[in-house]
Amino acid sequence: MAARALWKGSLKVGSGTVPIKMYAAVQDRDIHFHVLQRTTKSRVKREMVSEDREQVEKAEIRKGYEVEPGTFVIVEVSELQQLKPKESRLINMLRFVPASQLGNEWYERPYYLGHDGDIGSYFALAEVLEKRNVLGIARWSMRGKSYVGAVRVEDGYLMMMKLRYSEEVLSADELPAPDGRPLSQKELHMAEELIGIGRKIRTQRIS
């Protein structure tokens, strides 16, 4: 079955644009269960109840942000609507950075970017990105949310990697520091053996 585009727009690079279609690069394969009553097999509805088990009508439900234990700031739906970014069909390329500058911890979700008619501009951009080994840092809005991503090349095609924000990424410096003892030859030899066994198993499975 041919892939279906989930979004259409344009990559804005400088003063030029490249029409693209966005496709999912991963697919959810999780198993999802329905909640049923044991005897009748009918679906069970979930209802909103207060802490004292009283049912709360939908019109009475509000979202609140806890600023300190037991203290909440109520946020109205109209206020949340005002925070939504304006709809746009542009993915703005902000700058280019070396591909090695972003580690795997920054990547959250991948998307394929296919061409949408202008084949020449599309593959020219892909070729230059791959030749220079750089990533295009981009920002865009989609379905009421703003995102930051990295545009890279995969097998000759453009791929958009949705990025986490800096406050979400933890540094490896926070891990426990080594005790400073040099590694023994026995420990190094054991690690080499484990890697060798892993390579052998992988080769056997491939063949």
C-alpha positions as CSV (number, residue, x, y, z in Angstrom):
1,M,0.0,0.0,0.0
2,A,1.4,3.4,-1.0
3,A,2.3,5.8,1.9
4,R,-0.3,8.5,2.6
5,A,0.9,12.0,3.3
6,L,-0.2,13.3,6.8
7,W,0.8,17.0,6.0
8,K,1.7,19.2,3.0
9,G,3.7,22.3,3.0
10,S,7.0,23.8,1.9
11,L,10.6,24.0,3.2
12,K,11.7,27.6,3.3
13,V,15.4,27.9,2.8
14,G,16.5,31.5,2.6
15,S,14.4,33.2,0.0
16,G,13.4,29.9,-1.8
17,T,10.9,27.2,-1.0
18,V,10.8,23.5,-1.7
19,P,7.3,21.9,-1.8
20,I,7.2,18.8,0.4
21,K,4.8,16.1,1.7
22,M,5.3,14.8,5.2
23,Y,5.0,11.0,5.9
24,A,5.2,9.0,9.1
25,A,8.5,7.1,9.4
26,V,7.4,4.8,12.2
27,Q,4.2,3.0,12.9
28,D,2.5,2.2,16.3
29,R,2.5,-1.6,16.7
30,D,1.4,-1.6,20.4
31,I,-1.5,-3.9,21.3
32,H,-4.5,-1.9,22.6
33,F,-7.3,-3.5,24.7
34,H,-10.9,-2.5,25.3
35,V,-12.3,-2.3,28.8
36,L,-15.3,-4.7,29.0
37,Q,-17.7,-6.0,31.6
38,R,-16.8,-9.7,32.3
39,T,-20.3,-11.2,31.9
40,T,-21.9,-9.2,29.2
41,K,-18.7,-8.3,27.2
42,S,-20.1,-4.8,26.8
43,R,-17.8,-1.8,26.9
44,V,-17.3,0.0,30.1
45,K,-17.5,3.8,30.0
46,R,-15.1,6.0,32.0
47,E,-16.6,8.8,34.0
48,M,-15.0,11.8,35.7
49,V,-15.5,11.7,39.5
50,S,-14.2,13.9,42.3
51,E,-12.0,12.8,45.2
52,D,-15.1,12.0,47.2
53,R,-16.5,9.7,44.4
54,E,-19.1,12.2,43.2
55,Q,-19.7,12.3,39.4
56,V,-18.6,15.6,37.8
57,E,-20.4,16.9,34.7
58,K,-18.2,17.9,31.7
59,A,-19.3,21.5,32.0
60,E,-17.8,21.7,35.5
61,I,-14.4,20.3,34.5
62,R,-11.5,22.8,34.3
63,K,-7.7,22.3,33.7
64,G,-5.4,23.5,36.4
65,Y,-1.7,23.9,36.8
66,E,-0.3,23.1,40.3
67,V,2.1,25.9,41.2
68,E,2.7,24.5,44.7
69,P,1.1,21.5,46.6
70,G,-2.6,22.1,46.8
71,T,-2.5,25.4,45.0
72,F,-3.8,25.5,41.4
73,V,-4.1,28.1,38.6
74,I,-7.2,27.5,36.6
75,V,-6.7,27.7,32.8
76,E,-9.8,28.3,30.6
77,V,-10.2,26.8,27.2
78,S,-10.3,30.2,25.6
79,E,-6.9,31.0,27.1
80,L,-5.4,27.7,25.8
81,Q,-6.8,28.6,22.3
82,Q,-5.0,31.9,22.4
83,L,-1.7,30.1,23.0
84,K,-2.0,28.0,19.9
85,P,0.3,29.1,17.1
86,K,-1.1,30.4,13.8
87,E,-1.6,27.7,11.2
88,S,1.2,27.7,8.6
89,R,2.3,25.6,5.7
90,L,6.0,26.6,6.0
91,I,8.8,24.7,7.6
92,N,11.4,27.5,8.2
93,M,15.0,26.4,8.0
94,L,16.7,28.5,10.7
95,R,20.3,27.5,10.3
96,F,22.6,24.6,9.5
97,V,24.9,22.7,11.9
98,P,27.4,19.8,11.6
99,A,25.6,16.5,11.7
100,S,27.8,15.5,14.7
101,Q,26.5,18.4,16.8
102,L,23.2,16.7,17.8
103,G,23.4,13.4,19.7
104,N,20.6,10.7,19.7
105,E,19.2,12.1,23.0
106,W,17.8,15.1,21.0
107,Y,15.8,13.0,18.6
108,E,12.1,12.3,19.4
109,R,10.2,11.2,16.3
110,P,11.2,10.8,12.6
111,Y,9.2,11.8,9.5
112,Y,9.9,11.4,5.9
113,L,9.7,14.5,3.7
114,G,8.9,13.6,0.1
115,H,8.9,15.9,-2.9
116,D,5.6,17.5,-4.0
117,G,6.2,18.3,-7.7
118,D,9.5,20.3,-7.7
119,I,11.8,17.3,-8.0
120,G,14.9,19.3,-9.0
121,S,14.9,21.6,-6.0
122,Y,14.1,18.7,-3.7
123,F,16.9,16.4,-4.7
124,A,19.4,19.3,-5.1
125,L,18.8,20.3,-1.4
126,A,19.2,16.6,-0.4
127,E,22.4,16.3,-2.3
128,V,24.0,19.4,-0.8
129,L,23.0,18.5,2.8
130,E,24.5,15.0,2.4
131,K,27.6,16.4,0.6
132,R,28.3,18.9,3.4
133,N,27.2,16.5,6.2
134,V,25.0,19.1,7.9
135,L,21.6,19.2,9.5
136,G,19.0,21.9,8.8
137,I,17.5,23.1,12.1
138,A,13.8,24.0,11.4
139,R,10.7,25.3,13.1
140,W,7.1,24.7,12.0
141,S,3.5,24.6,13.3
142,M,1.2,21.7,12.7
143,R,-2.3,20.9,14.1
144,G,-2.2,23.6,16.8
145,K,1.4,23.0,18.1
146,S,4.8,24.3,17.4
147,Y,7.8,22.0,16.7
148,V,11.5,22.1,16.3
149,G,13.2,19.6,14.0
150,A,16.4,18.6,12.2
151,V,16.3,18.0,8.5
152,R,18.8,15.3,7.3
153,V,19.2,12.9,4.4
154,E,18.4,9.2,4.6
155,D,19.0,7.1,1.5
156,G,18.9,10.1,-0.8
157,Y,15.6,11.5,0.7
158,L,14.9,14.2,3.2
159,M,14.0,13.2,6.7
160,M,12.7,15.4,9.5
161,M,13.7,14.4,13.0
162,K,11.4,16.1,15.6
163,L,13.6,17.4,18.3
164,R,13.2,17.7,22.1
165,Y,13.7,21.1,23.7
166,S,16.9,21.8,25.6
167,E,15.1,21.7,29.0
168,E,14.1,18.1,28.2
169,V,17.6,16.8,27.4
170,L,19.7,15.7,30.4
171,S,23.5,15.7,30.2
172,A,25.6,12.6,30.7
173,D,27.6,14.6,33.2
174,E,24.8,13.9,35.7
175,L,25.7,10.2,35.7
176,P,27.9,8.9,38.5
177,A,31.5,9.6,37.8
178,P,34.0,6.7,37.5
179,D,36.2,6.2,40.6
180,G,39.3,6.9,38.6
181,R,40.7,3.4,38.8
182,P,42.3,2.3,35.4
183,L,40.6,-0.6,33.7
184,S,42.3,-3.9,34.1
185,Q,43.3,-6.1,31.1
186,K,40.9,-8.8,32.3
187,E,38.0,-6.3,32.1
188,L,39.0,-5.1,28.7
189,H,39.4,-8.7,27.5
190,M,35.9,-9.6,28.8
191,A,34.4,-6.7,27.0
192,E,36.1,-7.7,23.7
193,E,34.8,-11.2,24.1
194,L,31.2,-10.0,24.7
195,I,31.3,-7.8,21.5
196,G,32.8,-10.7,19.5
197,I,30.0,-13.0,20.6
198,G,27.4,-10.4,19.7
199,R,28.8,-9.9,16.2
200,K,28.9,-13.7,15.7
201,I,25.2,-14.1,16.7
202,R,24.2,-11.2,14.4
203,T,26.1,-12.6,11.5
204,Q,24.4,-16.0,12.0
205,R,20.9,-14.4,12.1
206,I,21.5,-12.4,8.9
207,S,22.8,-15.4,7.0
